[in-house]
Amino acid sequence: MTDRLPDAAISVSGLEKSYGTVRALAGVDLEVPAGTVLGLLGPNGAGKTTIVRILTTLLEPDAGSARVAGLDVVRDAAALREQIGLAGQYAAVDENLTGLENLTMVGRLYGKSRAAAKRRATELLERFELLDAARRPTKTYSGGMRRRLDLAAALVATPPVLFLDEPTTGLDPRSRLQLWETIERLVAEGTTVLLTTQYLDEADRLATSVAVIDHGRVLAEGTPDALKDRVGGERVEVRLDDPACAGSAARALAPITDDSVEVDGNLVTVSVHRRSGAIVEVVRRLDEVDVGIEDIVLRRPTLDDVFLALTGHAAEEAENAQAAKHAQEAAA
Amino acid sequence: MRRLVTDTVVIAERNLVRLPRAPELLLAFTVQPIMFVLLFRFVFGGAIETPGFSYVDFLIPGIIVQNIAFGGFVTALGLNEDLHKGLIDRFRSLPMARPAVLAGRTLADVVTNGLSATILIVTGLIIGFTFHTTALEALAGFGLLLLFGYAFSWVFAFLGMLVSTAEAANSVGFIVVFPLTFISSAFVPVHSMPEPLRAFAEVNPFTIIVDAMRSLWLGVPAGNNVWAAVAWSLAIIAVFAPVAVARYRRAVGQ
């Protein structure tokens, strides 16, 4: 079990950071209660990684303040490093060392004795199902294994606050799921997590609360469901056998949604708030009125949908615009 | 302070553990130097005149010092690699002593230098090298070697951080090491060189070191050589260690 923290495990106020002329953060405020998960959602270049680097003492902000685990990220940086764990986008493990050696090294750098570090390393390897590969150099590990090792390294000192920077980017679906389950277990044990991601489904699954970041600012904050509702929730798209039935299909489906049912030729779209049972419900109702279904899909909102709803442009456009702006500013 | 020491040792261990697993590195510390020794002794040796000593006696101190320079250059590569991969972030987010990363690397170099020097001495002994002095002086020479090697590790650590890719680090290292080691008294007597090169060689710290080694191992009249070599080593550490640490701080500060 991790120690109890003051109410807000992470609190950020007015954070600003520029790299030369490039404005990475333009005033960010965040609050993460202890034992919860905050998802920072945004495209590349939005400023998510900069926020994480500041909160993990790797960078100093130009303005604003931040406290993690009750400690100031600048003034109490040294003490703070004992309270945090960081697992980054690029698994930060030494490729030439074995899994066991990597974790033991991290343990010793936390001040543990060699024996204690080794014990803790073995414990973590077992927990992350890496025991078989423990004595092989990590350069022989698969991508999923490396991420698990990276996460294990972040947990060596059982930190009360964990920072995960795009933990599943580039992983295959199975590894993704495994990692999600591991993170959920950690949260259940009381760890506070701040994770950055480009994937709304990841934020949806793991986060208690989501903050959407664009151009170094927080655009919106709320629970994943609240965010999805803002975008119109999830949509069931039905392709009918016969477009003439669209009318009766729309009438049959109207009761299950708060919004109107959209009809476009033989494509009927209805927004729903609850995923579970949505498809079954739609199929049942359409069956009751004898409408034939050619195809049915439950479309989940993506980051693009969120961005479109919040900013009027898609996330990819935001990325490109950001990159262009940075290039312009850098050249100026 | 105690943390600095333990953390430095942890990092040094990590750097050393990698060696047996990276065959290219291991070759650089073992096979390559031996090849150089054999090359110079048997291919060039007959043509180079070294009044007072057999070429092999003249050669060994020189080639060991050159080998140390190349070893220090491997430091630069490793550090450059670390800097550009996520591992440095991991180190910096840990409550470890900040200078330990550099200090650990240079400490590991002392060990690898000692190792390659030993291999070269043994090879030398096999092909005809002999110590002309006492055991104490021979050991003092070995110690001086390690001190100088340590000093140059810091130089290479600094150089390694000036460049942004491993390939560039490779080139820079080479461009620096080559003239420094060859335009010195390491392989040929300085007086055999044409005037401009001789002038460079005479002020080259490598010449001073090699001459000091020859005093300690072959009994060449020392003059101030040994003390000058020690002074140079300490001066290099005093200048390049802080400079390297400062550069490191800047390199990771963004």
Interface residues (C-beta under 8 A of the other chain):
Chain A: Y19 T56 T57 L58 L59 A78 A79 R81 E82 I84 L86 G88 Q89 Y90 A91 A92 V93 D94 N96 L97 E101 M105 V106 R108 L109 Y110 G111 P137 A153
Chain B: R3 T6 D7 V10 E13 R14 V17 R18 R21 A22 K85 G86 L87 D89 R90 F91 R92 S93 L94 P95 M96 V252 G253 Q254
